[in-house]
Amino acid sequence: MSISFEGRVAIVTGAGNGLGRAHALALAERGAKVVVNDFGGARDGTGGSSDAADKVVAEIRAKGGEAMAAACSVTDEKGVAEMVKAAMEKWSRIDILINNAGILRDKTFSKMEIADFRTVLDVHLVGSTICTKAVWDIMRAQNYGRIVLTASSSGIYGNFGQANYGAAKMAMVGLMNVLCQEGAKNDIRVNTLAPTAATRMTEELLPKQALDLMRPELITPGVLYLVSQDGPTRCILGAGAGAFARTMIYETDGVYIDQPTPEKVAAEFAAISDTSKQEALQNAFQQTNKYLTKAAAAKGINLAKG
């Protein structure tokens, strides 16, 4: 199966460097018209320049592709709206959005200022939401859309000194879980990438030998599959150094406790934690229904009769 993006229009945020740049170049190589968005700031989000986005656009055009630059911050609703408007005026559709833009302001929680916590959430979570909201109705109207949110193992599994970043990144999973349901009837597929790569975010954290194995372009093939016509939806794809894995969230079968007390929960905690019958739930009400079914069965109530 050959994956092509001929006729597709893609927006990639944070595409002036690292992962975003790799995603934008690869999409263009396979025929997509690309909006290269990058605020051009430092790793902590300060500063700003259009140079990074302009350079990637020049690279794409030099290879015969089509691209345009957008230097707005993903937190700037007006700027994002203007970026989307410009893409629509030029190409009349938007098929793909890869939310990649991000910043770091790492400190231990005891030393972290609330302002730095808010700023990181604003860029990662609110910024991704602003960009997604800006293209959502366009994708609904054309009955086609592919959206990627970028999470991180720092959120899924935790990482010392990154309470703000980890919280923002785990929020991507919650956003995906809702949007993939709301977009399903209009063939809008929403997935989450959890990458680890040699970028400005990680260059000071890993030795050079490891960084050499973790080139951003080794992650991009997974992203391109996620945003392809036959790609999945509601997938958390881990990727790094050419390796790929899928993160699944499971819930144990659980235990019904008659007239629960803290002591009874403690006594049953091993059974509550038993993974032998765990399953991946598809929506919040499925969990509610499971709990109700256990309680009704224990009390001899037939829920079907109302």
C-alpha positions as CSV (number, residue, x, y, z in Angstrom):
1,M,0.0,0.0,0.0
2,S,1.4,3.3,-1.1
3,I,0.5,6.3,1.0
4,S,0.1,9.6,-0.9
5,F,-1.1,13.0,0.1
6,E,-1.7,14.4,-3.4
7,G,-4.5,16.9,-3.3
8,R,-4.4,17.2,0.5
9,V,-3.7,20.3,2.5
10,A,-1.9,20.1,5.9
11,I,-1.1,22.4,8.7
12,V,1.9,21.5,10.9
13,T,2.5,23.6,14.0
14,G,5.9,24.1,15.4
15,A,7.3,23.1,12.0
16,G,10.3,25.3,11.9
17,N,12.6,22.8,13.7
18,G,12.8,19.2,14.9
19,L,9.8,17.0,14.6
20,G,7.5,19.5,13.0
21,R,10.0,20.3,10.3
22,A,10.4,16.6,9.6
23,H,6.6,16.1,9.4
24,A,6.2,19.1,7.1
25,L,9.0,18.0,4.7
26,A,7.7,14.5,4.5
27,L,4.1,15.5,3.8
28,A,5.3,17.8,1.0
29,E,7.5,15.1,-0.5
30,R,4.4,12.9,-0.8
31,G,2.3,15.6,-2.5
32,A,0.7,17.6,0.3
33,K,0.4,21.4,0.3
34,V,1.7,22.5,3.7
35,V,1.2,25.4,6.0
36,V,4.4,25.6,8.0
37,N,3.5,27.2,11.3
38,D,6.2,28.3,13.7
39,F,6.3,31.2,16.2
40,G,10.1,31.1,16.0
41,G,10.6,31.4,19.8
42,A,13.1,29.9,22.1
43,R,12.6,26.5,23.8
44,D,10.8,28.2,26.7
45,G,8.5,30.1,24.3
46,T,10.2,33.5,24.5
47,G,11.1,35.6,21.5
48,G,9.6,35.1,18.1
49,S,10.6,35.2,14.4
50,S,9.3,34.0,11.0
51,D,12.8,32.9,10.0
52,A,12.4,29.2,11.0
53,A,9.1,28.8,9.1
54,D,10.4,30.7,6.1
55,K,13.4,28.4,5.8
56,V,11.2,25.2,5.8
57,V,8.9,26.7,3.2
58,A,12.0,27.5,1.1
59,E,13.1,23.9,1.4
60,I,9.8,22.6,0.3
61,R,9.6,24.9,-2.7
62,A,13.1,24.1,-3.7
63,K,12.0,20.5,-4.1
64,G,9.0,21.5,-6.2
65,G,6.4,21.4,-3.4
66,E,3.8,24.0,-2.3
67,A,4.0,25.6,1.1
68,M,3.2,28.8,2.9
69,A,4.6,30.1,6.2
70,A,2.6,31.2,9.3
71,A,4.5,32.7,12.2
72,C,1.7,33.1,14.7
73,S,1.7,31.5,18.1
74,V,-0.8,28.7,18.5
75,T,-2.1,30.5,21.5
76,D,-3.1,33.5,19.4
77,E,-6.7,32.9,18.3
78,K,-6.7,35.7,15.8
79,G,-3.4,34.7,14.3
80,V,-4.5,31.1,14.0
81,A,-7.8,32.2,12.4
82,E,-5.9,34.2,9.9
83,M,-3.6,31.3,9.2
84,V,-6.5,29.0,8.5
85,K,-8.2,31.7,6.4
86,A,-5.1,32.1,4.3
87,A,-4.9,28.4,3.7
88,M,-8.5,28.2,2.6
89,E,-8.2,31.2,0.3
90,K,-5.1,29.6,-1.4
91,W,-6.1,25.9,-1.4
92,S,-9.9,25.8,-0.6
93,R,-9.6,23.0,2.0
94,I,-7.7,21.7,5.0
95,D,-7.4,17.9,5.4
96,I,-4.7,17.5,8.0
97,L,-3.7,19.2,11.2
98,I,-0.6,18.1,13.2
99,N,-0.4,19.8,16.5
100,N,3.3,19.7,17.3
101,A,4.1,23.1,18.8
102,G,5.4,23.1,22.3
103,I,7.7,24.6,24.9
104,L,9.5,23.5,28.1
105,R,9.8,25.3,31.4
106,D,11.2,22.5,33.6
107,K,11.5,22.8,37.4
108,T,10.6,20.6,40.3
109,F,7.1,21.2,41.5
110,S,8.2,22.9,44.7
111,K,10.2,25.5,42.7
112,M,7.8,25.9,39.8
113,E,5.9,29.2,39.5
114,I,2.2,28.9,38.7
115,A,2.8,31.3,35.8
116,D,5.2,28.7,34.2
117,F,2.6,26.0,34.8
118,R,-0.1,28.0,33.1
119,T,2.2,29.0,30.2
120,V,3.1,25.4,29.3
121,L,-0.5,24.3,29.5
122,D,-1.5,27.3,27.4
123,V,0.9,26.4,24.5
124,H,0.4,22.6,24.5
125,L,-3.2,22.1,25.5
126,V,-5.0,25.4,24.8
127,G,-2.9,26.0,21.7
128,S,-3.7,22.6,20.3
129,T,-7.4,23.2,21.1
130,I,-7.3,26.6,19.4
131,C,-5.8,25.2,16.2
132,T,-8.1,22.2,16.2
133,K,-11.2,24.4,16.8
134,A,-10.1,26.6,13.9
135,V,-10.2,23.7,11.4
136,W,-13.0,21.6,12.9
137,D,-16.0,23.0,11.1
138,I,-14.0,23.0,7.8
139,M,-13.3,19.3,8.2
140,R,-16.9,18.6,9.2
141,A,-18.2,20.4,6.1
142,Q,-15.9,18.4,3.8
143,N,-16.6,15.2,5.7
144,Y,-12.9,14.5,6.0
145,G,-10.2,15.4,8.5
146,R,-7.1,13.9,10.1
147,I,-5.8,15.4,13.3
148,V,-2.8,14.5,15.4
149,L,-2.2,15.7,19.0
150,T,1.3,15.4,20.4
151,A,1.6,13.8,23.9
152,S,4.7,12.5,25.7
153,S,5.8,9.7,27.9
154,S,6.4,12.5,30.4
155,G,2.6,12.7,30.7
156,I,1.7,9.1,30.2
157,Y,4.3,7.7,32.6
158,G,5.8,10.7,34.4
159,N,9.1,12.5,34.4
160,F,10.8,14.3,37.2
161,G,10.7,18.0,37.0
162,Q,8.0,18.2,34.4
163,A,4.7,18.6,36.2
164,N,3.5,21.3,33.9
165,Y,4.6,19.5,30.7
166,G,3.4,16.1,31.9
167,A,0.0,17.5,32.8
168,A,-0.3,19.2,29.4
169,K,0.8,16.2,27.5
170,M,-1.6,13.7,29.2
171,A,-4.4,16.2,28.5
172,M,-3.9,15.4,24.8
173,V,-5.2,11.9,25.4
174,G,-8.4,13.2,27.0
175,L,-8.9,15.6,24.2
176,M,-8.4,12.9,21.6
177,N,-10.8,10.5,23.4
178,V,-13.7,13.0,23.0
179,L,-12.9,14.5,19.6
180,C,-12.6,11.1,17.9
181,Q,-16.1,10.4,19.0
182,E,-17.5,13.7,18.0
183,G,-15.8,13.7,14.6
184,A,-16.6,10.1,13.7
185,K,-19.7,10.8,11.6
186,N,-17.8,13.2,9.5
187,D,-14.7,11.0,9.0
188,I,-12.6,13.1,11.2
189,R,-10.0,10.8,12.8
190,V,-8.0,12.0,15.8
191,N,-4.9,10.3,17.1
192,T,-2.1,11.1,19.6
193,L,1.6,10.8,19.0
194,A,3.9,10.2,22.0
195,P,7.4,10.8,20.5
196,T,10.9,10.8,21.8
197,A,13.4,12.4,19.5
198,A,16.6,14.4,19.3
199,T,15.2,17.9,19.3
200,R,15.8,21.2,21.1
201,M,13.6,19.7,23.9
202,T,15.9,16.8,24.5
203,E,19.4,17.9,23.4
204,E,20.6,18.6,26.9
205,L,19.0,15.5,28.4
206,L,20.7,12.7,26.4
207,P,24.2,11.8,25.3
208,K,25.2,12.4,21.7
209,Q,25.3,8.6,20.9
210,A,21.7,8.3,21.9
211,L,20.7,11.5,20.1
212,D,22.2,10.2,16.9
213,L,19.8,7.2,17.1
214,M,16.8,9.4,17.7
215,R,16.6,11.5,14.6
216,P,13.2,13.2,14.2
217,E,12.7,11.8,10.7
218,L,12.5,8.3,12.1
219,I,9.3,9.3,13.9
220,T,7.6,11.0,11.0
221,P,6.6,7.8,9.1
222,G,4.3,6.9,12.0
223,V,2.7,10.3,12.0
224,L,2.1,10.1,8.2
225,Y,0.3,6.8,8.7
226,L,-1.9,8.4,11.4
227,V,-2.9,11.2,9.1
228,S,-3.3,9.0,6.0
229,Q,-6.7,8.3,4.4
230,D,-6.8,4.8,5.9
231,G,-5.2,5.7,9.2
232,P,-6.7,4.7,12.5
233,T,-8.5,6.8,15.1
234,R,-8.1,7.0,18.8
235,C,-4.6,5.6,18.7
236,I,-1.8,6.6,21.0
237,L,1.3,5.9,19.0
238,G,4.7,5.8,20.8
239,A,7.7,6.4,18.5
240,G,11.4,6.9,18.8
241,A,14.7,5.8,17.2
242,G,12.7,3.9,14.5
243,A,10.8,1.9,17.0
244,F,7.0,2.1,17.3
245,A,4.5,0.9,20.0
246,R,0.9,1.5,20.8
247,T,-0.1,2.7,24.3
248,M,-3.4,1.3,25.5
249,I,-5.4,2.4,28.6
250,Y,-7.0,-0.6,30.3
251,E,-9.4,-0.9,33.3
252,T,-9.6,-4.0,35.5
253,D,-12.9,-5.8,35.8
254,G,-13.3,-4.5,39.3
255,V,-15.2,-5.7,42.3
256,Y,-18.6,-4.8,43.7
257,I,-18.5,-4.1,47.5
258,D,-21.8,-4.1,49.4
259,Q,-22.0,-1.1,51.7
260,P,-18.4,-0.1,51.0
261,T,-16.1,1.2,53.7
262,P,-12.4,2.2,53.5
263,E,-11.6,-1.0,55.3
264,K,-13.5,-3.1,52.8
265,V,-11.8,-1.4,49.8
266,A,-8.4,-2.1,51.4
267,A,-9.3,-5.7,51.9
268,E,-10.4,-6.1,48.3
269,F,-7.7,-4.0,46.8
270,A,-5.8,-7.0,45.4
271,A,-9.0,-8.2,43.6
272,I,-9.7,-4.7,42.4
273,S,-6.3,-4.6,40.9
274,D,-6.5,-8.0,39.2
275,T,-5.7,-7.6,35.5
276,S,-6.9,-11.0,34.3
277,K,-10.1,-9.5,32.9
278,Q,-9.0,-6.0,32.1
279,E,-10.3,-4.3,28.9
280,A,-9.9,-1.1,27.0
281,L,-13.1,0.9,27.4
282,Q,-14.4,2.9,24.5
283,N,-16.2,5.7,26.3
284,A,-17.1,7.0,29.7
285,F,-20.6,5.6,29.8
286,Q,-19.2,2.1,29.2
287,Q,-17.5,2.3,32.6
288,T,-20.6,3.7,34.3
289,N,-22.7,0.8,32.8
290,K,-20.2,-1.7,34.0
291,Y,-20.4,-0.4,37.6
292,L,-24.2,-0.3,37.4
293,T,-24.4,-3.8,36.1
294,K,-22.2,-5.2,38.9
295,A,-24.4,-3.4,41.5
296,A,-27.7,-4.4,39.9
297,A,-26.5,-8.1,39.7
298,A,-25.5,-8.1,43.4
299,K,-29.0,-6.7,44.4
300,G,-31.0,-8.8,41.9
301,I,-32.2,-5.7,40.0
302,N,-33.1,-6.1,36.3
303,L,-32.0,-2.8,34.8
304,A,-33.6,-3.6,31.5
305,K,-37.0,-3.2,33.1
306,G,-36.2,0.3,34.2
